[in-house]
Amino acid sequence: MREEIGLVVGQEFSPADGWQVFIGYLQQACEVAWNPSAAWLSRRSGIPKSTVENLVGGRRKRLPDWNSQVEPLLQAYRHKVEEDGRGDPDAVLGGLTAWKQAYDDAQTHRQPSCPLPSFTTRPAERRDARKENPPCEGRVDERRIGRPIAQLRPLNLEVHPAIDVGAPSLPK
């Protein structure tokens, strides 16, 4: 069996697991923002450095407060993406509305949906992160068997449209 964020695939989702999944998404967002230091995040967000370290390091024992911790941390990530010229923060990290929905799901003991639009780090980092954090749904995970064909592009499958070369048809 495969493990993802402390959950075994096929195992029932426990309401107590929602906050752990959400914290995992915060860790993935930190990686997507190119891992800014805890000191930088603390200065930018106004959150104490030790709290930032606990949030980013996954050492949190419960769901953090949205207004005083999560939203300022996400704003700091967004600022880092803009500062580094990595593009639109919504395209890189996901919108705050999606993050708030994931937070609300975790808070109400439902499995949070992934707010990240893409998880774009090096393969070795993705492999290490998967030991602790589940990849977001809809994202290609090379360990996952049996993906729906609709999630893949034809060129990824090396399936190309037929080319009419004017070959003679078969005799009748």
Residue frames relative to the residue before (quaternion, step in Angstrom):
aa qw qx qy qz dx dy dz
M 1.0000 0.0000 0.0000 0.0000 0.00 0.00 0.00
R 0.4017 -0.7229 0.5245 0.2024 3.52 -1.12 0.72
E 0.2393 -0.7676 0.5775 0.1416 3.57 -1.04 0.76
E 0.0078 0.7662 -0.6424 0.0175 3.52 -1.11 0.78
I 0.8441 -0.1111 -0.0002 0.5246 3.58 -0.71 1.16
G 0.7354 -0.4123 0.2423 0.4801 3.54 0.78 0.91
L 0.6421 0.4735 -0.3298 0.5046 3.59 1.25 0.06
V 0.3160 -0.7210 0.5800 0.2096 3.55 -1.01 0.75
V 0.4902 -0.6550 0.4823 0.3131 3.56 -0.85 0.97
G 0.7457 0.3307 -0.2817 0.5052 3.54 -0.89 0.94
Q 0.5978 0.5401 -0.3559 0.4736 3.58 1.25 -0.35
E 0.5522 -0.6104 0.4500 0.3465 3.58 -1.05 0.71
F 0.4654 -0.6547 0.5233 0.2843 3.53 -1.10 0.76
S 0.2313 -0.7598 0.5944 0.1263 3.56 -0.81 1.02
P 0.5543 -0.6285 0.4225 0.3454 3.62 -0.90 0.83
A 0.6295 0.5463 -0.3378 0.4373 3.59 1.12 -0.60
D 0.6176 0.5785 -0.3408 0.4096 3.60 1.22 -0.35
G 0.4859 0.7105 -0.4183 0.2899 3.61 1.17 -0.41
W 0.6774 0.4838 -0.3078 0.4608 3.58 0.86 -0.86
Q 0.6277 0.5307 -0.3451 0.4531 3.61 1.04 -0.69
V 0.6383 0.5137 -0.3217 0.4746 3.57 1.00 -0.81
F 0.6545 0.5114 -0.3150 0.4592 3.59 0.93 -0.88
I 0.6372 0.5094 -0.3265 0.4775 3.61 0.94 -0.84
G 0.6170 0.5415 -0.3396 0.4591 3.60 1.05 -0.71
Y 0.6444 0.5070 -0.3190 0.4754 3.57 1.03 -0.76
L 0.6161 0.5237 -0.3485 0.4741 3.61 1.06 -0.66
Q 0.6391 0.5126 -0.3285 0.4700 3.59 1.03 -0.75
Q 0.6409 0.5113 -0.3261 0.4706 3.59 0.98 -0.79
A 0.6314 0.5314 -0.3325 0.4565 3.59 1.01 -0.80
C 0.6168 0.5363 -0.3450 0.4614 3.59 1.04 -0.72
E 0.6541 0.5021 -0.3103 0.4730 3.60 0.97 -0.83
V 0.6477 0.5182 -0.3160 0.4605 3.58 0.98 -0.85
A 0.6881 0.4436 -0.2650 0.5095 3.60 1.13 -0.67
W 0.5318 -0.6710 0.3633 0.3673 3.59 1.30 0.41
N 0.5772 -0.6723 0.3516 0.3020 3.56 0.95 0.94
P 0.0108 0.7987 -0.6008 0.0319 3.61 0.46 1.12
S 0.5796 -0.6051 0.4124 0.3575 3.59 -1.09 0.64
A 0.6183 -0.5465 0.4160 0.3820 3.55 -1.24 0.48
A 0.6231 0.5366 -0.3430 0.4541 3.60 1.04 -0.71
W 0.6561 0.4992 -0.3123 0.4721 3.60 0.95 -0.87
L 0.6602 0.5035 -0.3056 0.4660 3.58 0.92 -0.92
S 0.6372 0.5328 -0.3229 0.4537 3.58 1.02 -0.81
R 0.6636 0.4927 -0.3045 0.4735 3.59 0.91 -0.90
R 0.7119 0.4776 -0.2624 0.4431 3.58 0.86 -0.98
S 0.7646 0.3870 -0.1954 0.4769 3.60 0.99 -0.82
G 0.4118 -0.7070 0.4786 0.3186 3.58 1.15 -0.53
I 0.5139 0.6124 -0.4229 0.4267 3.59 1.27 0.23
P 0.5477 -0.6124 0.4370 0.3660 3.63 -0.93 0.75
K 0.6110 -0.6005 0.3812 0.3475 3.56 -1.04 0.85
S 0.6540 0.5184 -0.3260 0.4442 3.62 0.91 -0.82
T 0.6359 0.5130 -0.3222 0.4782 3.59 1.07 -0.71
V 0.6235 0.5224 -0.3314 0.4781 3.59 1.01 -0.82
E 0.6548 0.5171 -0.3153 0.4522 3.60 0.89 -0.91
N 0.6634 0.4980 -0.3021 0.4697 3.59 1.00 -0.81
L 0.6559 0.5072 -0.3095 0.4655 3.59 1.00 -0.81
V 0.7297 0.4300 -0.2347 0.4770 3.56 0.79 -1.07
G 0.6973 0.4700 -0.2696 0.4692 3.58 1.08 -0.66
G 0.4692 -0.7057 0.4280 0.3143 3.60 1.25 -0.08
R 0.4886 0.6779 -0.4233 0.3499 3.59 1.20 0.40
R 0.3971 0.7292 -0.4605 0.3139 3.54 1.28 0.30
K 0.3283 -0.7758 0.5124 0.1664 3.61 -0.91 0.89
R 0.7820 0.1105 -0.0800 0.6082 3.58 1.29 -0.18
L 0.6710 -0.4890 0.3646 0.4215 3.53 -1.30 0.18
P 0.3953 -0.7260 0.5053 0.2478 3.63 -0.76 0.97
D 0.5990 -0.5569 0.4339 0.3779 3.56 -1.29 0.34
W 0.5100 -0.6722 0.4467 0.2975 3.58 -0.89 0.95
N 0.7459 0.4581 -0.2411 0.4190 3.58 0.64 -1.18
S 0.7848 0.3543 -0.1925 0.4706 3.58 0.85 -0.87
Q 0.7982 0.2844 -0.1565 0.5075 3.62 1.14 -0.39
V 0.7435 0.4267 -0.2601 0.4443 3.60 0.58 -1.09
E 0.7024 0.4702 -0.2919 0.4475 3.60 0.68 -1.02
P 0.6670 0.4738 -0.3335 0.4684 3.68 0.85 -0.78
L 0.6286 0.5262 -0.3395 0.4612 3.60 1.05 -0.69
L 0.6584 0.4966 -0.3046 0.4765 3.58 0.96 -0.83
Q 0.6257 0.5253 -0.3351 0.4694 3.59 1.04 -0.74
A 0.6346 0.5167 -0.3259 0.4734 3.59 1.05 -0.75
Y 0.6195 0.5239 -0.3370 0.4776 3.60 1.00 -0.79
R 0.6569 0.5192 -0.3052 0.4535 3.57 0.91 -0.96
H 0.6402 0.5191 -0.3178 0.4687 3.58 1.00 -0.85
K 0.6384 0.5311 -0.3223 0.4545 3.60 1.00 -0.83
V 0.6429 0.5161 -0.3180 0.4682 3.59 0.97 -0.86
E 0.6701 0.4855 -0.2964 0.4768 3.60 0.93 -0.89
E 0.6563 0.5340 -0.3040 0.4378 3.57 0.93 -0.96
D 0.7222 0.4249 -0.2381 0.4912 3.58 1.02 -0.81
G 0.4443 -0.7192 0.4365 0.3078 3.58 1.29 0.01
R 0.3519 0.7678 -0.4675 0.2610 3.57 1.07 0.71
G 0.6947 -0.4655 0.2759 0.4738 3.59 1.23 0.14
D 0.7543 -0.3559 0.2981 0.4642 3.50 -1.36 -0.30
P 0.4755 -0.6969 0.4520 0.2898 3.63 -0.69 1.02
D 0.6153 0.5420 -0.3564 0.4479 3.61 1.06 -0.65
A 0.6774 0.4851 -0.2914 0.4699 3.59 1.02 -0.78
V 0.7075 0.4532 -0.2580 0.4770 3.58 1.07 -0.71
L 0.8204 0.2470 -0.0913 0.5075 3.59 0.81 -1.04
G 0.5085 -0.6031 0.4590 0.4087 3.59 1.14 -0.46
G 0.5539 -0.6334 0.4364 0.3186 3.53 -1.17 0.56
L 0.6179 -0.5568 0.4062 0.3785 3.54 -1.22 0.49
T 0.5835 0.5737 -0.3799 0.4313 3.61 1.11 -0.54
A 0.6576 0.4942 -0.3066 0.4789 3.60 0.97 -0.83
W 0.6442 0.5116 -0.3193 0.4704 3.58 1.02 -0.77
K 0.6467 0.5101 -0.3213 0.4673 3.58 0.98 -0.84
Q 0.6330 0.5237 -0.3338 0.4621 3.61 1.00 -0.77
A 0.6501 0.5025 -0.3125 0.4767 3.61 0.96 -0.85
Y 0.6340 0.5233 -0.3206 0.4705 3.58 1.03 -0.81
D 0.6676 0.4987 -0.3006 0.4639 3.59 0.88 -0.94
D 0.6224 0.5316 -0.3414 0.4620 3.59 1.03 -0.75
A 0.6678 0.4902 -0.3002 0.4730 3.59 0.90 -0.90
Q 0.6621 0.5228 -0.3000 0.4453 3.56 1.00 -0.85
T 0.7377 0.3714 -0.2139 0.5216 3.58 1.08 -0.71
H 0.5409 -0.6856 0.3568 0.3318 3.56 1.27 0.56
R 0.4760 0.5879 -0.4952 0.4272 3.56 1.01 0.90
Q 0.5738 -0.5742 0.4362 0.3882 3.55 -1.16 0.45
P 0.3689 -0.7566 0.4899 0.2271 3.61 -0.58 1.09
S 0.3989 -0.6705 0.5669 0.2646 3.53 -1.12 0.74
C 0.5338 -0.6519 0.4353 0.3171 3.57 -1.09 0.67
P 0.3056 -0.7832 0.5161 0.1638 3.60 -0.72 1.03
L 0.5823 0.6053 -0.3730 0.3943 3.60 1.21 -0.31
P 0.3887 -0.7308 0.5052 0.2442 3.61 -0.81 0.93
S 0.7925 -0.0361 0.0197 0.6084 3.60 1.12 -0.54
F 0.2631 -0.7315 0.6077 0.1626 3.51 -1.22 0.55
T 0.0693 0.8589 -0.4945 0.1139 3.54 0.24 1.33
T 0.3175 0.6969 -0.5858 0.2652 3.53 0.04 1.30
R 0.6846 -0.4544 0.3510 0.4491 3.55 -1.27 0.05
P 0.6521 -0.5544 0.3449 0.3853 3.63 -1.09 0.66
A 0.6493 0.5149 -0.3356 0.4479 3.63 0.92 -0.82
E 0.6524 0.4963 -0.3162 0.4776 3.60 1.00 -0.79
R 0.6325 0.5183 -0.3400 0.4644 3.61 0.99 -0.76
R 0.6450 0.5237 -0.3275 0.4499 3.57 0.95 -0.87
D 0.6687 0.4848 -0.2988 0.4781 3.61 0.95 -0.87
A 0.6602 0.5134 -0.3116 0.4510 3.58 0.95 -0.84
R 0.6395 0.5518 -0.3366 0.4163 3.59 1.02 -0.74
K 0.5447 0.5993 -0.4110 0.4186 3.57 1.17 -0.40
E 0.7751 0.3232 -0.1550 0.5203 3.56 1.10 -0.72
N 0.8125 0.2395 -0.0793 0.5255 3.60 0.97 -0.83
P 0.3979 -0.7091 0.5118 0.2775 3.60 -0.86 0.80
P 0.4707 -0.6272 0.5134 0.3486 3.57 -1.04 0.61
C 0.5638 -0.6115 0.4285 0.3530 3.56 -1.06 0.64
E 0.5968 -0.5776 0.4205 0.3653 3.56 -1.13 0.66
G 0.7693 0.3456 -0.2646 0.4676 3.53 -1.11 0.67
R 0.6190 0.5232 -0.3419 0.4756 3.54 1.28 -0.18
V 0.4981 -0.6574 0.4693 0.3156 3.57 -0.98 0.77
D 0.0333 -0.7702 0.6364 -0.0264 3.55 -0.83 1.06
E 0.3765 -0.7800 0.4472 0.2230 3.55 -0.36 1.22
R 0.6214 0.5324 -0.3574 0.4502 3.63 1.18 -0.27
R 0.6131 0.5833 -0.3413 0.4091 3.56 1.19 -0.49
I 0.2212 -0.7752 0.5815 0.1096 3.55 -0.79 1.02
G 0.8184 0.2890 -0.1920 0.4581 3.55 -1.11 0.68
R 0.1968 0.7867 -0.5597 0.1706 3.60 0.93 0.81
P 0.5261 -0.5992 0.4816 0.3637 3.60 -1.07 0.58
I 0.5538 -0.6450 0.4197 0.3180 3.57 -0.93 0.90
A 0.5959 0.5922 -0.3591 0.4066 3.59 1.11 -0.62
Q 0.6384 0.5377 -0.3318 0.4396 3.61 1.17 -0.43
L 0.7021 0.4526 -0.2623 0.4831 3.58 1.21 -0.28
R 0.4036 -0.6812 0.5528 0.2599 3.55 -1.17 0.62
P 0.6114 -0.5821 0.3813 0.3766 3.62 -1.02 0.69
L 0.6647 0.5052 -0.3264 0.4431 3.61 0.94 -0.77
N 0.5916 0.5493 -0.3722 0.4580 3.60 1.14 -0.49
L 0.6956 0.4414 -0.2563 0.5055 3.57 1.14 -0.63
E 0.3635 -0.7384 0.4644 0.3272 3.54 1.37 -0.17
V 0.4110 0.6428 -0.5092 0.3982 3.52 0.99 0.94
H 0.0411 -0.8135 0.5794 -0.0273 3.54 -0.64 1.11
P 0.5680 -0.5894 0.4297 0.3813 3.59 -1.05 0.59
A 0.5549 -0.6088 0.4492 0.3459 3.54 -1.11 0.69
I 0.2652 -0.7474 0.5900 0.1514 3.54 -1.10 0.73
D 0.3320 -0.7377 0.5538 0.1971 3.54 -0.75 1.05
V 0.0864 -0.8246 0.5589 0.0161 3.57 -0.44 1.23
G 0.5417 -0.6492 0.3849 0.3700 3.52 1.27 0.26
A 0.2635 0.7766 -0.5291 0.2181 3.58 1.08 0.61
P 0.5398 -0.6205 0.4433 0.3565 3.58 -1.01 0.69
S 0.4806 -0.6604 0.4930 0.2998 3.57 -1.08 0.69
L 0.6297 -0.5383 0.4098 0.3819 3.51 -1.27 0.36
P 0.5444 -0.6134 0.4444 0.3605 3.62 -1.03 0.65
K 0.4306 -0.7146 0.4953 0.2422 3.53 -1.12 0.72
